[in-house]
Amino acid sequence: MSDFLDKLDKNITNKKNRKNKEKKFEYDFWKKYYEFEAKIFNIYLEKDIKKLEKILNKSIEEDDYFIEIIFNKASGLIISNKLHLSDFIVNKYIEIKIHNQALSYLSKIEHKKKYKLSEDNYCILVTKFEEYEPSYGSPSKPKKKEFEIKNKDEAFKYMHYLFQKEILM
């Protein structure tokens, strides 16, 4: 019986150590990942997105208090418009940000261990989606369009097109 308890203790200890190593790896991995993503954002998008934010704010009329433009380094630029219709509210969103094409947040740890941080894995993602209040089922399926970083002007043109079509209407 003592051998069994020794093996059980060893198995539990090994499992706990393995989980602690995985947690540490995950923490270190995502820390490096987000630092690298911030670097890519700072190099290629930050200045232009701040300029875009100023330009878009100029095109909003003073009485358009349902339109909101939010900038932060984690999510890029998000524009929203809350439309009050007869018996529900439609929240329209447009977002532009740096996006990693090669890695999912749900990727297995083995994939993350093989993953190499590279600018080539990133693109500019422009997303449009809607939500309804009260909720009539799920929100609309996001419409996403990816642009290579070198084609950021095309991404900004598309973002402006969506802004005029979906937000200003």
N, C-alpha and C positions, 0 to 999 in steps of 0.2 A: 504493500500500500504506500509506503514511503516513496518508492520509485515513481509511482503514479503522481503523487503530490509534487515531487521535484520536477517532473516533466511538465505538469500543469503550470506550475509557477514559472518555469522557463518559457513556455509557450506564451503565457500572458505577458511576461516581461518583454519578450521579443516583439510581440504584436504591438505593445505600447510604444516601444522604441521605434519601430517601423512607422507608426502613425505620427509620432513626434518628428521624425526625419522628413516625412512627407509634408507635414504642416510647415516646417521650417523652409523646405524647398519651395512650396507654394508661395509663402510670404516673400522670400527672396526673389523668386521668379517674377511675381507681379510687381514688386517694387522696381526692379530693373526695367520691366516692360513699360510701366507707366512713366518712368523717368525718360526712357528712350522715346516714347510717344510724345511726351511734352517737348522734347528736343526737336523732333520732326515738326510738330505744330509751330514752335517758335521760329524755326528756320523758314518754313514754307508758307504758313498761313496767318499767323497772328497779326502781323501788320496789315495785311489785306483785309482780314475779317473785321478788324477795328475800323478800317476805312469804310468797308461795306456797311457796317452798323451805323456809322454817321450818315452815310448817304441815304440809307433806308429810313432813318429817323426823320430826315428832311422831307421825305415824301408822305409822311403821315400827317394828316390834318389834326389840329388841336382837339377837335371833338371826337376823334377816333380813339376814345379811351379804352376800347376793348382790344386794341392791337398792342402787343407787348413784344419787345425785342430784348433778348437776354443773351449776354456774352459771358462765357467763362471758358477757361482753358481746358477743362475736362470734357465739355460737350460742344465746344465751338460756338456757333451762333444758332439760337432757336428763336423763331418768330411765331407768334401765336395770334389768333383772332377768335374771339368768342362771339358767335352770332346768336342773338336771341330771336328764335322763331316762335310761332304761336304757342306750341305746347312742349317745346324742348329747346335745348341749347346745343349748338354744334361748335366744338373747339377744333379749329384747324391749325396744324403745326407744319412748319418747314424747318429743317435743320441742315446745317452744313458743318462737317467735321472731318478730321483725319480718321481713317478707318483702316484696320488691319485685315487684309484679305486672307491671310494664311493661318490665322489662329482663332479659334472659338473659345469663349470663356468656359465652355463645357469640355474642352479637349482633355483627353486623358493625360495623366502625369507622364507617361512614356513619350507622348507626342511633345509635351513641353520640354522634356529633357533633350530632345533632338532639335528643338526649335532654335534658330539663330536670329538674333535681332538684326534686321536689315531694312534699309529704306525701301528696297524693292517690294517689300511685303505691304506697303502702305499705299492708300489711294485717298482721294477726296470723295466723300459720300454725301449726296444730297438726298434727303428723305422728306416725303410728304405723307401725312396721315391725319385722320380725323377721329374724334371721340364725341359721343353723344351723351347728354344729360337730360332727363334720367336715362340710364343705360338701356338702349334697345338692342340687346345682344352685345356682341363684341365690337370693338372699334374697327374701323375700316382697315383693310390690309395695307400696311405701309407700301408706298411706291418708292423704290430706291433706284438711284442712278449713280454709278461709280465713274470717276474720272481719274486718269493718271495725274499724279502731282504736277507733271510738266504741263498739263492741260488745265491748269487751275482757272484760266480765264473762261474756258467753256463751262466749268462748274459754276462760276460766278454769274455768267449769263443765264444759265438754267435756273439758278437760285432766284435771280431777279425776275425771270419770266414767271416762275411759280408765285413769287411775291405779288406781282401785278395781277395774276389770274386768280389766285386763291385767297390772298389776304386783302388786297385793296378792292378787288372786284369792281 
